[in-house]
Amino acid sequence: MNAPIEIPVAILAGGLATRLRPITEKIPKSLVPVVGKPFLERQLQLLRSRGIRHVVLCDGYLGERIQREFGNDFFGVKIDYSFDGPTLLGTGGAIKRALPLLGDEFFVLYGDSYLPIEYCAVTEFFRRSGKLGCMTVYHNEGRYDASNVVFADGEIKVYDKKIRLPEMRHIDYGLSLFKAAAFDGFSAEKPFDLADGLGRLLREKQLAGYEVKERFYEIGSPTGLEELVKLFTDEG
């Protein structure tokens, strides 16, 4: 068990999870079973083992079911909830709404990502950078999903989820770290995507890039879910 990290993790768990239907017609993606346990339980177990002691679930679709099942504590990990309300706010808007619960410095983790890395190392790198944001990247070469980052000389040169360039060999790994000021200028009432915030930081030279070596796992697609099930089945 790692030493406690006093930085909260915002988990983006508000999406409709259409790619996993019919599994997610009646349950949110966070409650999709992975070898006998809800995916969120797998996530929280991993986060706790890495020293995380506070998470904020940014919920939308069927989020109340998550709250009923997990409450406000998971073996010493405090759980707070931030709900989109009647209109889905997008990944960026959900974080903006959750800022009062997150404080000045926080991680952002996609709600379908399972990332076996050390959070302490990312934290130390981010603080040394002096920037408002940090994106973790992985040398993907199109293996696990479409690569969307040009990363060279230790820096993110290009990040774009819509345009594909041949020099994009890295991918957004699924974990970022921010100062709250990174979201200044965005409305708390209008939906926007986290990619918009990351793109603005990149243009302003306020986005650091941290390369990780461990592959990512995710349950955003049936193939990803199968791979994660195999991981836990093989581990016994």
DOLOLUM-421970 format. One line per field, with one value per residue: residue number from 1; x, y, z of N, C-alpha, C in turn; residue in three letters. Coordinates in steps of 0.05 Angstrom, whole numbers, plus 5000, padded with zeros to 4 digits. Layout:
! residues N
seq = NUM;...;
neast = X;...;
nnorth = Y;...;
nup = Z;...;
caeast = X;...;
canorth = Y;...;
caup = Z;...;
ceast = X;...;
cnorth = Y;...;
cup = Z;...;
type = ALA;...;
END
This chain:
! residues 236
seq = 1;2;3;4;5;6;7;8;9;10;11;12;13;14;15;16;17;18;19;20;21;22;23;24;25;26;27;28;29;30;31;32;33;34;35;36;37;38;39;40;41;42;43;44;45;46;47;48;49;50;51;52;53;54;55;56;57;58;59;60;61;62;63;64;65;66;67;68;69;70;71;72;73;74;75;76;77;78;79;80;81;82;83;84;85;86;87;88;89;90;91;92;93;94;95;96;97;98;99;100;101;102;103;104;105;106;107;108;109;110;111;112;113;114;115;116;117;118;119;120;121;122;123;124;125;126;127;128;129;130;131;132;133;134;135;136;137;138;139;140;141;142;143;144;145;146;147;148;149;150;151;152;153;154;155;156;157;158;159;160;161;162;163;164;165;166;167;168;169;170;171;172;173;174;175;176;177;178;179;180;181;182;183;184;185;186;187;188;189;190;191;192;193;194;195;196;197;198;199;200;201;202;203;204;205;206;207;208;209;210;211;212;213;214;215;216;217;218;219;220;221;222;223;224;225;226;227;228;229;230;231;232;233;234;235;236;
neast = 5017;5013;5039;4992;4961;4946;4911;4852;4814;4778;4728;4703;4642;4594;4573;4533;4546;4537;4562;4566;4517;4471;4483;4487;4437;4404;4438;4491;4555;4596;4578;4581;4592;4655;4686;4657;4654;4631;4654;4671;4685;4731;4763;4766;4792;4842;4858;4860;4902;4943;4948;4909;4858;4811;4757;4718;4659;4636;4576;4523;4483;4441;4466;4449;4442;4494;4509;4474;4493;4548;4554;4587;4638;4694;4727;4760;4769;4745;4683;4654;4599;4581;4531;4507;4456;4394;4412;4463;4530;4577;4646;4683;4649;4627;4670;4680;4634;4643;4685;4682;4684;4732;4777;4840;4877;4878;4867;4842;4804;4783;4719;4716;4766;4822;4879;4941;4985;5034;5012;5037;5086;5068;5045;5090;5120;5084;5081;5133;5134;5106;5061;4992;4964;4969;4978;4976;5010;5015;5057;5029;5020;4974;4953;4916;4875;4856;4912;4925;4959;5016;5078;5139;5208;5198;5152;5083;5063;5021;4951;4894;4829;4799;4824;4869;4937;4996;5041;5023;5035;5027;4979;4925;4926;4888;4889;4893;4921;4907;4909;4859;4852;4858;4809;4786;4748;4714;4645;4602;4553;4546;4552;4615;4673;4725;4769;4770;4787;4838;4861;4862;4898;4944;4953;4966;5013;5012;5007;5033;5067;5067;5099;5078;5093;5064;5011;4944;4879;4810;4738;4705;4688;4663;4707;4748;4727;4727;4782;4798;4769;4796;4846;4837;4818;4862;4896;4873;
nnorth = 4976;5043;5107;5155;5200;5267;5289;5298;5254;5265;5229;5216;5198;5202;5190;5162;5112;5083;5047;5001;4978;4923;4921;4967;4989;4991;4999;5042;5054;5049;5010;4963;4894;4864;4808;4790;4836;4904;4951;5001;4988;4958;4999;5034;5002;4998;5052;5063;5029;5056;5101;5140;5177;5205;5213;5243;5233;5248;5249;5229;5200;5154;5161;5162;5110;5092;5121;5101;5049;5053;5093;5138;5123;5081;5034;5070;5107;5168;5186;5233;5264;5293;5319;5323;5344;5363;5371;5342;5357;5349;5326;5365;5406;5378;5372;5427;5440;5409;5432;5460;5417;5395;5428;5462;5432;5373;5306;5280;5227;5183;5152;5101;5079;5038;5042;5022;5053;5094;5143;5181;5193;5220;5264;5290;5303;5338;5381;5399;5418;5466;5482;5491;5446;5374;5321;5251;5207;5153;5109;5088;5073;5062;5015;5000;5036;5092;5131;5197;5238;5278;5269;5292;5301;5304;5334;5352;5361;5363;5353;5321;5297;5289;5298;5258;5247;5223;5225;5219;5181;5171;5166;5197;5178;5174;5196;5257;5317;5375;5445;5484;5533;5522;5517;5566;5616;5582;5568;5552;5532;5516;5462;5430;5399;5360;5356;5406;5440;5419;5427;5484;5495;5472;5505;5551;5539;5514;5461;5403;5342;5275;5216;5149;5080;5034;4996;5017;4999;4992;5000;5020;4999;4938;4904;4926;4915;4859;4850;4870;4836;4789;4802;4803;4751;4720;4735;4710;
nup = 5000;4981;5005;5032;4986;4982;4944;4909;4865;4808;4779;4717;4706;4678;4628;4573;4556;4508;4473;4501;4505;4501;4556;4587;4589;4633;4676;4699;4668;4706;4740;4713;4712;4727;4727;4773;4805;4810;4761;4781;4834;4824;4803;4848;4885;4861;4860;4915;4930;4908;4939;4938;4971;4967;4926;4874;4845;4783;4761;4717;4677;4705;4754;4807;4822;4829;4873;4912;4916;4931;4969;5015;5028;5016;5042;5071;5031;5015;4986;4945;4910;4848;4809;4742;4732;4700;4647;4609;4620;4593;4591;4607;4628;4671;4706;4716;4745;4790;4817;4869;4904;4893;4901;4897;4867;4829;4805;4743;4720;4671;4671;4652;4653;4671;4703;4715;4744;4779;4819;4850;4825;4779;4803;4827;4780;4755;4791;4789;4738;4737;4709;4689;4676;4665;4622;4618;4575;4527;4490;4438;4384;4354;4375;4418;4414;4373;4361;4386;4397;4387;4411;4430;4446;4500;4504;4492;4428;4392;4402;4387;4380;4336;4287;4250;4248;4214;4246;4297;4348;4400;4454;4490;4555;4594;4644;4678;4707;4744;4759;4791;4765;4712;4690;4688;4657;4629;4624;4678;4668;4616;4570;4557;4528;4558;4526;4500;4540;4550;4500;4498;4540;4518;4473;4500;4523;4572;4585;4609;4592;4609;4601;4604;4617;4625;4597;4583;4608;4591;4595;4557;4510;4480;4466;4498;4549;4548;4548;4598;4632;4620;4641;4697;4704;4689;4730;4771;
caeast = 5000;5028;5033;4969;4964;4925;4899;4829;4811;4752;4722;4682;4625;4567;4566;4511;4557;4521;4577;4564;4490;4449;4491;4484;4410;4392;4458;4512;4580;4612;4568;4584;4608;4681;4694;4643;4653;4626;4679;4679;4699;4758;4776;4772;4813;4868;4865;4867;4928;4962;4950;4887;4840;4787;4748;4693;4646;4621;4555;4500;4465;4437;4486;4438;4447;4521;4510;4461;4509;4574;4554;4607;4664;4702;4751;4777;4769;4721;4669;4634;4584;4573;4513;4503;4430;4377;4427;4490;4549;4602;4667;4694;4629;4624;4692;4675;4613;4653;4708;4680;4691;4759;4798;4859;4893;4863;4869;4817;4806;4759;4703;4719;4795;4835;4906;4960;5009;5039;5001;5056;5105;5055;5042;5116;5126;5066;5088;5158;5129;5096;5040;4965;4953;4988;4965;4993;5009;5026;5066;5007;5023;4948;4947;4893;4855;4868;4930;4915;4979;5044;5094;5167;5226;5186;5130;5060;5064;4994;4931;4869;4813;4783;4842;4889;4961;5013;5061;5010;5042;5019;4950;4917;4926;4863;4892;4905;4924;4902;4902;4831;4853;4858;4782;4777;4739;4693;4620;4594;4526;4545;4568;4639;4689;4751;4789;4771;4804;4866;4871;4869;4923;4966;4959;4977;5038;5007;5001;5056;5062;5081;5096;5077;5102;5044;4988;4919;4856;4785;4713;4688;4680;4662;4734;4762;4716;4737;4811;4800;4760;4818;4868;4830;4815;4889;4908;4860;
canorth = 5000;5068;5128;5171;5224;5285;5302;5282;5245;5267;5207;5223;5175;5211;5184;5144;5085;5070;5025;4976;4968;4927;4918;4992;5001;4995;5005;5059;5040;5044;4986;4940;4874;4855;4784;4789;4861;4928;4963;5022;4975;4952;5025;5044;4985;5005;5079;5060;5016;5076;5122;5159;5176;5221;5214;5257;5221;5266;5231;5238;5178;5134;5165;5157;5082;5089;5132;5082;5025;5057;5111;5159;5113;5055;5025;5093;5126;5185;5190;5254;5262;5318;5310;5342;5356;5354;5372;5332;5380;5341;5319;5390;5419;5363;5380;5454;5439;5395;5447;5465;5392;5385;5445;5476;5414;5348;5288;5273;5200;5175;5133;5073;5073;5023;5051;5012;5069;5106;5171;5198;5202;5240;5288;5303;5314;5360;5404;5410;5432;5493;5488;5489;5419;5353;5298;5227;5197;5126;5104;5069;5064;5052;4987;4996;5055;5110;5150;5224;5257;5280;5274;5291;5316;5307;5353;5348;5381;5363;5335;5324;5272;5287;5296;5238;5253;5200;5227;5214;5154;5169;5169;5206;5154;5172;5209;5284;5331;5403;5467;5494;5556;5513;5518;5593;5624;5565;5571;5530;5524;5507;5438;5431;5374;5363;5361;5434;5452;5410;5441;5511;5495;5466;5530;5571;5527;5508;5432;5385;5315;5255;5190;5125;5056;5012;4998;5023;4982;5008;4984;5037;4984;4909;4893;4934;4900;4832;4850;4873;4811;4770;4809;4794;4722;4709;4740;4692;
caup = 5000;4979;5024;5023;4968;4991;4921;4901;4838;4796;4761;4698;4704;4671;4600;4568;4551;4486;4460;4517;4505;4520;4584;4602;4586;4659;4696;4688;4661;4731;4754;4695;4727;4717;4743;4799;4820;4793;4752;4800;4856;4814;4801;4874;4897;4849;4870;4944;4932;4899;4958;4936;4994;4962;4898;4868;4822;4767;4752;4701;4670;4726;4775;4834;4828;4839;4900;4930;4920;4942;4992;5016;5038;5006;5057;5077;5009;5016;4960;4941;4884;4834;4788;4720;4732;4677;4622;4611;4618;4580;4610;4618;4645;4696;4723;4725;4766;4814;4829;4898;4919;4886;4911;4878;4852;4828;4782;4728;4710;4657;4686;4642;4651;4692;4697;4735;4746;4805;4819;4864;4805;4762;4820;4829;4754;4750;4808;4779;4712;4742;4691;4699;4670;4657;4610;4615;4547;4524;4463;4431;4356;4344;4383;4435;4405;4354;4373;4382;4408;4378;4435;4422;4463;4526;4503;4475;4406;4381;4414;4372;4380;4312;4264;4253;4233;4215;4267;4323;4357;4428;4460;4517;4571;4610;4670;4676;4733;4739;4778;4786;4747;4684;4680;4688;4630;4619;4638;4696;4660;4588;4566;4541;4530;4571;4504;4495;4560;4545;4476;4505;4555;4499;4458;4519;4533;4600;4588;4610;4583;4625;4587;4621;4603;4628;4579;4596;4603;4592;4589;4540;4486;4486;4465;4522;4572;4546;4555;4627;4644;4617;4660;4724;4704;4689;4756;4790;
ceast = 5018;5021;5009;4977;4940;4914;4875;4830;4782;4748;4699;4665;4596;4557;4544;4520;4542;4535;4575;4535;4488;4457;4484;4456;4397;4412;4479;4538;4596;4603;4569;4601;4633;4690;4683;4642;4646;4653;4689;4694;4728;4775;4785;4793;4840;4876;4874;4895;4950;4963;4927;4867;4814;4781;4722;4681;4629;4600;4534;4481;4465;4456;4475;4442;4475;4522;4497;4479;4535;4575;4577;4634;4669;4728;4770;4780;4743;4709;4650;4622;4578;4556;4509;4477;4414;4391;4455;4510;4574;4624;4680;4674;4625;4646;4688;4655;4624;4676;4705;4687;4720;4781;4816;4874;4880;4870;4842;4822;4780;4745;4705;4748;4805;4865;4926;4986;5011;5031;5021;5077;5094;5053;5069;5124;5110;5075;5115;5154;5121;5073;5013;4953;4975;4971;4985;4988;5023;5033;5050;5010;4997;4940;4921;4869;4870;4886;4922;4934;5005;5061;5123;5184;5214;5162;5108;5060;5036;4976;4905;4854;4798;4801;4864;4913;4980;5034;5049;5016;5035;4989;4946;4911;4901;4865;4905;4906;4923;4903;4874;4831;4853;4830;4769;4768;4718;4668;4614;4566;4525;4562;4594;4656;4716;4773;4791;4790;4833;4878;4878;4895;4947;4974;4972;5003;5036;5000;5027;5048;5079;5077;5097;5083;5081;5021;4963;4899;4831;4761;4694;4677;4678;4690;4750;4753;4726;4767;4814;4791;4782;4841;4862;4827;4843;4903;4896;4845;
cnorth = 5025;5087;5144;5195;5243;5301;5286;5274;5249;5245;5214;5199;5181;5204;5164;5115;5070;5047;4999;4966;4941;4926;4943;5005;5007;5000;5024;5043;5032;5019;4961;4919;4866;4832;4787;4814;4884;4941;4985;5011;4968;4978;5035;5028;4993;5033;5078;5049;5036;5101;5143;5155;5192;5220;5230;5245;5241;5250;5245;5215;5157;5136;5159;5128;5077;5099;5113;5058;5030;5077;5131;5149;5085;5048;5047;5113;5142;5188;5213;5252;5290;5310;5332;5357;5348;5355;5361;5354;5374;5337;5344;5404;5405;5369;5408;5455;5427;5410;5452;5441;5384;5402;5455;5458;5386;5332;5287;5246;5194;5152;5104;5064;5058;5026;5043;5027;5081;5136;5190;5209;5223;5266;5304;5317;5339;5385;5416;5426;5461;5501;5483;5461;5400;5330;5275;5216;5170;5122;5081;5057;5052;5025;4984;5015;5074;5130;5178;5246;5255;5288;5271;5309;5323;5326;5344;5369;5385;5344;5341;5298;5269;5284;5276;5245;5229;5201;5224;5185;5149;5173;5181;5182;5151;5185;5236;5296;5361;5420;5476;5516;5548;5515;5546;5600;5606;5568;5547;5519;5512;5482;5444;5406;5380;5368;5390;5448;5444;5424;5470;5513;5490;5491;5551;5562;5522;5478;5416;5358;5295;5228;5167;5101;5033;5017;5005;5002;5000;4990;5001;5022;4954;4896;4900;4919;4872;4830;4853;4848;4790;4776;4798;4763;4709;4713;4722;4706;
cup = 5000;5000;5014;5006;4974;4967;4913;4872;4829;4776;4743;4692;4695;4644;4597;4562;4530;4473;4475;4519;4491;4550;4600;4597;4613;4682;4683;4684;4686;4745;4736;4710;4712;4736;4772;4815;4801;4785;4771;4824;4848;4813;4829;4889;4887;4860;4899;4947;4924;4917;4957;4959;4990;4933;4897;4843;4808;4751;4735;4698;4692;4750;4803;4842;4839;4868;4920;4936;4935;4966;4991;5027;5025;5020;5061;5054;5010;4988;4961;4913;4874;4810;4767;4723;4707;4650;4626;4603;4602;4600;4623;4637;4671;4716;4734;4748;4792;4828;4858;4915;4914;4897;4889;4860;4852;4803;4768;4715;4695;4671;4676;4640;4676;4687;4719;4736;4774;4804;4832;4844;4787;4777;4821;4803;4749;4766;4798;4753;4715;4724;4703;4694;4662;4645;4609;4587;4546;4495;4452;4403;4346;4354;4397;4429;4386;4369;4366;4392;4393;4402;4427;4440;4490;4527;4485;4453;4394;4396;4399;4371;4354;4287;4269;4235;4235;4237;4295;4331;4387;4431;4488;4534;4588;4638;4666;4704;4728;4764;4771;4766;4718;4672;4682;4659;4617;4636;4655;4687;4632;4585;4550;4547;4544;4550;4497;4515;4556;4521;4482;4521;4537;4483;4475;4531;4563;4605;4587;4601;4597;4611;4607;4604;4605;4610;4596;4590;4605;4586;4572;4516;4494;4485;4490;4547;4572;4555;4586;4642;4642;4637;4687;4726;4705;4716;4778;4812;
type = MET;ASN;ALA;PRO;ILE;GLU;ILE;PRO;VAL;ALA;ILE;LEU;ALA;GLY;GLY;LEU;ALA;THR;ARG;LEU;ARG;PRO;ILE;THR;GLU;LYS;ILE;PRO;LYS;SER;LEU;VAL;PRO;VAL;VAL;GLY;LYS;PRO;PHE;LEU;GLU;ARG;GLN;LEU;GLN;LEU;LEU;ARG;SER;ARG;GLY;ILE;ARG;HIS;VAL;VAL;LEU;CYS;ASP;GLY;TYR;LEU;GLY;GLU;ARG;ILE;GLN;ARG;GLU;PHE;GLY;ASN;ASP;PHE;PHE;GLY;VAL;LYS;ILE;ASP;TYR;SER;PHE;ASP;GLY;PRO;THR;LEU;LEU;GLY;THR;GLY;GLY;ALA;ILE;LYS;ARG;ALA;LEU;PRO;LEU;LEU;GLY;ASP;GLU;PHE;PHE;VAL;LEU;TYR;GLY;ASP;SER;TYR;LEU;PRO;ILE;GLU;TYR;CYS;ALA;VAL;THR;GLU;PHE;PHE;ARG;ARG;SER;GLY;LYS;LEU;GLY;CYS;MET;THR;VAL;TYR;HIS;ASN;GLU;GLY;ARG;TYR;ASP;ALA;SER;ASN;VAL;VAL;PHE;ALA;ASP;GLY;GLU;ILE;LYS;VAL;TYR;ASP;LYS;LYS;ILE;ARG;LEU;PRO;GLU;MET;ARG;HIS;ILE;ASP;TYR;GLY;LEU;SER;LEU;PHE;LYS;ALA;ALA;ALA;PHE;ASP;GLY;PHE;SER;ALA;GLU;LYS;PRO;PHE;ASP;LEU;ALA;ASP;GLY;LEU;GLY;ARG;LEU;LEU;ARG;GLU;LYS;GLN;LEU;ALA;GLY;TYR;GLU;VAL;LYS;GLU;ARG;PHE;TYR;GLU;ILE;GLY;SER;PRO;THR;GLY;LEU;GLU;GLU;LEU;VAL;LYS;LEU;PHE;THR;ASP;GLU;GLY;
END
